[in-house]
């Protein structure tokens, strides 16, 4: 029995294409810049580039074979190929075949915020219970999801996939590919409003994930969210009877009983579907605690050992750009940096303010927020930026630096005592910010990816010395 991910025979069977040669592939790739030797390269034609122009390069770099809809000129007569009518459809065919041949239990995660972190938590929690395959990074779109499925090992026990969207109907298509046994919606918030008429429209679009859930499957929903009743109703209308609500509210099926900060993290006591468990996480912030409940609810929905899964969550650390914490030695002393620069929305901004408040605690120094524009918020954008001033006050943030034309509305809404400096772009921030920092300060950097706040993080890491974050946490008893 072959250990290859794809053989020429299976790939031809999956796609209805014609294979040349008897090749075997260990992985699947659609980008020559990320190609590893032994991969099956799929030539996708996009708006700007055509993968067929890179087939020779892929084969020269060690690709096992290439999936093409036309044979590029100049290839050897015996080049290992799989010729199909449409390479995008072939990718989806490979995904369907891989989904069917692997008898794993499948989980899918969507939501306005927290998708990638929750997916990574699931990967860690389930690792104590079997072999886990999870989609890499944020491969959550119309190409990323089938690519991830096509990479699914045949012997995996669990498959974990992230589903993203910008428009109505996208989640529906993706969930039909994954067909999850358990679907998680992390939250419903004002994101991508540029493409939706209201937050309720976003909720309805996220609820498309129910369409792919098996009728014996389950869904995990944010009980604290204003749209929980709507999501619950839509799940029931889809024929799903196993619904797990998670959150901090007393009536939630899975809820936090207590959370106690410890050195570098938090001890949590939670009720997971009538069972009380205790566990420790290094990740700080209310949203990470909530997402851990979603993960453990999913484990419970699969009827697996929740306590074993919970112990694994001690290994979870915030992904880069999503709340990772650094301790740095600057020119005026030691300070803490919270790197939440990957993306931003009003809801994730408020969550980050709470994390800043918790991480800093009652220590010396100041709570400082350096905030870039939140994008894709449509006609409400200016007001949504300005409204953050109230949340900043609630979190007792001492000083705010803003970056970008939209964040200027927040800067103007702040009381003078809280205003730091306003910058037109992220490239101006680092050199001006560093001399302003004092020993004991805790600094949050956050903004939509397009605001390039990660450049400020990179500058600060380059110009300072990193220190150990904290001693290893003790296990919860």
C-alpha positions in Angstrom: 0.0 0.0 0.0 1.4 3.4 -1.0 2.1 6.1 1.6 1.9 8.8 -1.1 -0.7 11.5 -0.7 -1.6 11.3 -4.4 -0.7 8.8 -7.1 -1.3 9.4 -10.7 -4.0 6.8 -10.8 -5.9 8.3 -7.8 -5.6 11.9 -9.1 -6.9 10.8 -12.5 -9.8 9.0 -10.9 -10.7 11.9 -8.7 -10.6 14.5 -11.5 -11.5 12.5 -14.6 -8.2 13.8 -16.1 -5.5 12.0 -18.1 -2.2 11.3 -16.3 1.1 10.9 -18.1 3.6 8.7 -16.3 3.2 6.8 -12.9 4.2 9.6 -10.5 3.5 9.9 -6.8 3.1 13.2 -4.9 3.6 13.9 -1.2 1.7 17.2 -1.1 -0.3 19.7 -3.1 0.7 23.2 -4.0 -0.6 26.1 -6.2 2.3 28.6 -5.6 5.8 27.8 -6.9 7.2 30.1 -4.2 6.0 27.7 -1.6 6.6 24.5 -3.5 8.4 21.6 -1.8 10.1 18.7 -3.7 7.6 15.9 -4.4 4.5 18.2 -4.5 1.7 18.0 -7.0 1.7 21.5 -8.6 -1.8 22.8 -9.8 -1.5 25.5 -12.4 -4.3 28.0 -11.5 -5.1 30.8 -13.9 -5.7 34.0 -11.9 -6.5 37.6 -12.8 -2.9 38.6 -12.9 -0.9 35.4 -13.4 -1.4 32.0 -15.1 0.1 29.1 -13.2 0.7 27.3 -16.6 3.6 29.8 -17.1 5.3 28.3 -14.1 4.9 24.6 -14.8 8.5 24.2 -16.1 9.8 26.0 -13.1 7.8 23.8 -10.7 9.0 20.6 -12.3 12.6 21.8 -12.3 12.2 22.6 -8.6 11.3 19.0 -7.9 7.5 18.9 -8.3 6.3 15.3 -8.7 3.8 16.4 -11.4 1.7 19.3 -12.6 -2.1 19.6 -13.1 -2.8 21.6 -16.3 -5.7 22.4 -18.6 -3.2 22.9 -21.5 0.3 21.6 -22.0 2.7 24.5 -21.9 5.2 24.8 -24.7 8.7 23.6 -24.2 7.9 20.8 -21.8 9.6 17.4 -22.3 7.4 14.8 -24.1 7.3 12.6 -21.0 6.7 15.4 -18.4 4.6 14.1 -15.5 1.3 15.8 -15.9 -2.4 15.5 -15.2 -4.4 17.1 -18.0 -7.9 18.3 -17.0 -10.5 20.6 -18.4 -10.4 23.1 -15.6 -7.6 23.2 -13.0 -9.8 25.0 -10.3 -12.5 22.4 -10.7 -9.8 19.7 -10.6 -8.6 21.1 -7.2 -12.1 20.9 -5.9 -12.4 17.3 -7.3 -9.2 16.3 -5.4 -10.7 17.9 -2.3 -13.9 15.9 -2.6 -12.0 12.7 -3.2 -9.7 13.3 -0.2 -12.7 14.2 2.0 -14.4 10.9 1.1 -11.5 8.6 1.4 -10.4 9.8 4.9 -12.7 8.5 7.6 -11.7 11.3 10.1 -14.1 13.4 12.1 -14.3 16.9 10.6 -14.6 20.3 12.3 -15.1 23.7 10.6 -14.6 27.1 12.2 -16.0 30.5 11.0 -16.9 33.8 12.7 -16.2 37.5 12.4 -13.1 37.2 14.7 -11.1 34.5 16.3 -11.2 31.9 13.5 -7.5 31.2 13.1 -6.8 31.1 16.8 -9.7 28.8 17.5 -8.6 26.5 14.7 -5.1 26.3 16.2 -6.5 25.7 19.7 -8.6 22.8 18.2 -5.5 21.4 16.6 -3.6 21.3 20.0 -6.6 20.1 22.1 -7.4 17.2 19.7 -3.7 16.1 19.5 -4.1 14.3 22.8 -6.9 12.2 21.2 -5.6 11.2 17.8 -3.8 12.4 14.7 -4.9 15.9 13.7 -4.7 17.6 10.4 -5.5 21.3 10.3 -5.5 23.8 7.4 -2.4 26.0 7.4 -2.4 29.7 8.2 -5.6 31.3 7.0 -6.2 29.2 4.0 -10.0 29.8 4.4 -11.2 31.0 1.0 -12.5 29.5 -2.3 -9.0 28.2 -3.2 -7.6 27.7 0.3 -10.3 25.3 1.6 -10.2 22.9 -1.3 -6.4 23.1 -1.3 -6.4 22.2 2.4 -8.8 19.3 1.9 -6.6 18.0 -1.0 -3.7 17.9 1.5 -5.6 15.8 4.0 -3.7 12.6 5.0 -5.6 9.4 4.6 -4.8 8.3 8.2 -5.9 11.4 10.0 -8.4 11.0 12.9 -9.5 14.7 12.8 -9.6 17.4 10.2 -9.9 21.0 11.3 -10.7 23.7 8.7 -11.2 27.4 8.8 -13.9 29.0 6.6 -13.8 32.7 5.7 -15.9 35.0 3.6 -16.3 38.5 2.2 -19.6 38.0 0.4 -22.9 36.1 0.9 -22.8 32.5 -0.4 -19.1 31.9 0.1 -19.5 29.9 3.3 -22.3 27.8 1.8 -19.9 26.6 -0.9 -17.1 25.9 1.5 -19.1 24.0 4.1 -20.5 21.7 1.4 -16.9 20.7 0.7 -15.8 20.1 4.3 -19.2 18.6 5.5 -18.2 19.1 9.1 -19.4 16.9 11.9 -19.0 19.9 14.2 -19.2 23.5 13.1 -18.1 26.5 15.3 -19.2 30.1 14.9 -16.8 32.1 17.1 -18.6 35.5 17.0 -20.8 37.8 14.9 -19.5 41.3 14.7 -19.3 44.4 12.5 -16.7 43.2 10.0 -16.8 43.4 6.2 -19.7 45.8 6.4 -18.6 47.2 3.1 -20.1 44.1 1.5 -23.1 43.6 3.7 -26.1 45.8 4.6 -26.1 45.0 8.3 -24.5 42.9 11.0 -27.6 40.7 10.8 -26.7 40.0 7.2 -23.3 38.9 8.4 -24.9 36.6 10.9 -27.0 35.0 8.2 -24.0 34.6 5.9 -22.0 32.9 8.7 -24.9 30.6 9.4 -24.5 29.2 5.9 -22.0 26.8 7.6 -25.0 24.9 8.9 -25.8 23.7 5.4 -22.9 21.3 5.3 -23.3 19.9 8.8 -24.5 16.3 9.0 -27.9 15.9 10.6 -26.2 13.8 13.4 -23.6 16.6 13.8 -23.5 19.6 16.2 -22.9 23.3 16.1 -21.1 25.4 18.7 -22.4 29.0 19.0 -21.5 32.2 20.9 -24.2 32.4 23.6 -23.1 35.9 24.8 -23.5 37.3 21.3 -26.6 39.4 20.4 -27.2 37.2 17.4 -27.1 33.9 19.3 -31.0 33.5 19.2 -30.9 34.0 15.4 -28.1 31.5 14.9 -29.8 29.0 17.2 -33.0 29.4 15.2 -31.3 29.0 11.9 -29.4 25.9 13.1 -32.7 24.3 14.2 -34.3 25.3 10.9 -31.4 23.4 9.2 -32.4 20.3 11.1 -29.6 20.4 13.6 -30.6 19.4 17.1 -27.3 19.3 19.0 -26.5 23.0 19.8 -23.8 24.0 22.2 -23.8 27.6 23.4 -20.6 28.9 25.0 -19.7 32.1 26.9 -19.7 33.8 30.2 -23.5 34.0 30.7 -24.9 31.8 33.5 -27.3 30.1 31.1 -24.7 28.9 28.6 -24.3 25.2 28.1 -20.6 25.8 28.3 -19.6 28.7 30.5 -16.8 30.1 32.7 -17.2 29.7 36.4 -14.0 31.6 37.3 -10.8 32.8 35.7 -7.9 33.8 37.9 -4.8 35.5 36.4 -1.5 33.8 37.2 2.1 34.5 36.2 1.9 34.8 32.4 -1.6 33.4 31.9 -4.9 32.4 33.6 -6.3 29.5 35.6 -9.8 28.7 34.4 -12.7 26.7 35.9 -15.5 26.0 33.5 -18.7 24.1 33.1 -18.6 22.1 29.8 -22.0 20.6 29.2 -22.7 19.8 33.0 -19.1 18.7 33.6 -16.8 21.0 35.7 -13.1 21.1 34.5 -10.1 23.1 35.4 -7.2 24.1 33.1 -4.6 26.7 32.6 -3.8 28.8 29.5 -0.9 31.1 28.7 -2.9 33.2 26.3 -4.3 36.3 28.1 -7.6 37.9 27.3 -11.3 37.3 27.7 -11.7 36.3 24.0 -9.1 33.5 24.3 -11.0 32.1 27.3 -14.2 32.2 25.3 -12.6 30.5 22.4 -11.2 27.8 24.6 -14.8 27.1 25.7 -15.8 26.8 22.0 -13.0 24.3 21.5 -13.9 22.2 24.5 -17.5 22.3 23.5 -16.6 20.9 20.1 -14.6 18.1 21.8 -17.7 17.3 24.0 -19.9 17.4 20.9 -17.6 14.6 19.4 -18.2 12.7 22.7 -14.4 12.7 23.5 -12.4 13.2 26.6 -12.7 16.9 27.4 -10.3 16.9 30.4 -7.5 15.4 28.3 -8.1 18.0 25.6 -8.2 20.9 28.2 -4.8 19.9 29.6 -3.3 20.4 26.1 -4.4 24.0 26.0 -1.5 25.0 28.2 0.6 24.5 25.0 -1.4 27.1 23.1 0.3 30.5 22.6 -1.1 33.5 20.7 -0.3 33.3 16.9 2.0 36.0 15.6 0.0 39.2 15.1 -2.9 38.0 17.1 -2.1 39.0 20.6 1.4 37.6 21.0 3.2 39.2 24.0 6.8 40.2 24.1 8.9 41.6 27.0 11.4 44.1 25.5 14.4 46.1 26.9 14.2 49.6 25.3 16.4 52.7 25.7 14.4 53.8 28.8 13.7 50.5 30.5 11.7 47.3 30.1 8.2 47.3 28.6 5.7 44.8 27.3 4.4 44.7 23.7 1.1 43.1 22.7 1.3 42.3 18.9 -2.3 42.2 17.7 -1.4 43.7 14.3 -2.8 41.0 12.0 -6.3 42.5 11.6 -8.9 44.6 13.4 -12.6 45.3 13.7 -14.6 47.2 16.4 -15.2 44.0 18.3 -11.6 42.8 18.2 -10.4 46.3 19.2 -12.5 46.2 22.3 -11.3 42.7 23.1 -7.7 43.9 22.7 -8.3 46.8 25.0 -9.4 44.3 27.6 -6.3 42.2 27.0 -4.1 45.3 27.5 -5.9 46.1 30.8 -5.5 42.5 32.0 -1.8 42.1 30.9 -0.8 45.4 32.5 -2.8 44.8 35.6 -2.0 47.3 38.4 1.7 47.5 37.6 3.8 50.6 37.2 4.0 52.3 33.9 1.2 53.1 31.4 -1.3 51.4 29.2 -0.6 52.6 25.7 -2.5 51.7 22.5 -1.1 52.3 19.0 -4.0 51.9 16.6 -4.2 51.7 12.8 -7.3 52.1 10.6 -10.0 49.4 10.6 -10.9 48.7 7.0 -14.0 47.4 5.1 -16.5 49.0 7.5 -18.5 50.8 4.8 -20.5 54.0 5.4 -20.3 53.6 9.2 -16.5 53.6 9.3 -15.9 57.1 10.7 -18.5 56.7 13.5 -17.2 53.2 14.4 -13.7 54.6 14.8 -14.8 57.5 16.9 -16.9 55.3 19.1 -13.8 53.4 20.3 -13.1 56.3 22.6 -15.6 55.1 25.2 -14.1 51.6 25.2 -10.6 53.1 25.7 -11.9 55.0 28.7 -13.5 51.8 30.1 -10.2 50.0 29.8 -8.3 52.8 31.6 -5.9 53.2 28.7 -3.6 56.1 29.5 -2.4 57.1 26.0 -3.4 56.4 22.4 -1.3 56.9 19.3 -3.3 56.7 16.0 -2.3 55.9 12.5 -4.3 56.6 9.3 -7.0 58.8 8.0 -9.8 56.8 9.6 -8.2 56.6 13.0 -7.9 60.4 13.0 -11.7 60.4 13.9 -10.8 58.5 17.1 -7.9 60.8 17.8 -10.2 63.8 17.7 -12.8 62.0 19.9 -10.3 61.4 22.6 -9.8 63.8 25.6 -6.6 65.7 25.2 -5.0 64.0 28.2 -5.2 60.6 26.4 -3.9 61.8 23.0 -0.4 60.7 22.1 0.5 61.5 18.5 -1.3 61.0 15.2 0.5 59.6 12.1 -0.5 59.4 8.5 1.1 56.0 7.9 2.8 53.2 9.9 6.2 54.0 8.5 6.3 57.2 10.6 5.5 55.5 13.9 8.4 53.4 15.2 11.1 56.1 15.5 8.7 58.6 17.1 7.1 56.0 19.5 10.2 54.3 20.9 11.6 57.4 22.7 8.1 58.0 24.2 8.1 54.6 26.0 9.0 54.2 29.7 10.0 51.3 31.8 6.9 49.4 33.0 4.7 50.5 30.0 2.5 48.0 28.2 1.9 48.7 24.6 -0.8 47.4 22.3 -0.3 47.6 18.5 -3.4 46.8 16.5 -5.0 47.6 13.1 -6.4 46.1 9.9 -3.7 44.3 7.9 -3.9 47.0 5.3 -2.8 49.6 7.9 0.6 47.8 8.1 0.9 48.0 11.9 3.1 44.9 11.7 5.8 47.3 10.4 5.8 49.0 13.7 6.1 45.7 15.5 9.0 44.7 13.3 10.7 48.0 14.0 10.3 47.7 17.8 11.6 44.1 17.8 14.6 45.1 15.8 15.5 48.2 17.9 15.1 46.5 21.3 16.3 43.4 23.1 13.8 40.6 23.8 13.5 39.2 27.3 11.9 36.0 28.5 8.2 36.5 28.8 7.6 34.7 32.1 8.5 31.5 33.9 6.7 28.3 32.8 3.2 28.2 34.2 2.2 25.7 36.7 -0.5 23.3 35.7 -4.0 23.9 37.2 -5.0 21.4 39.9 
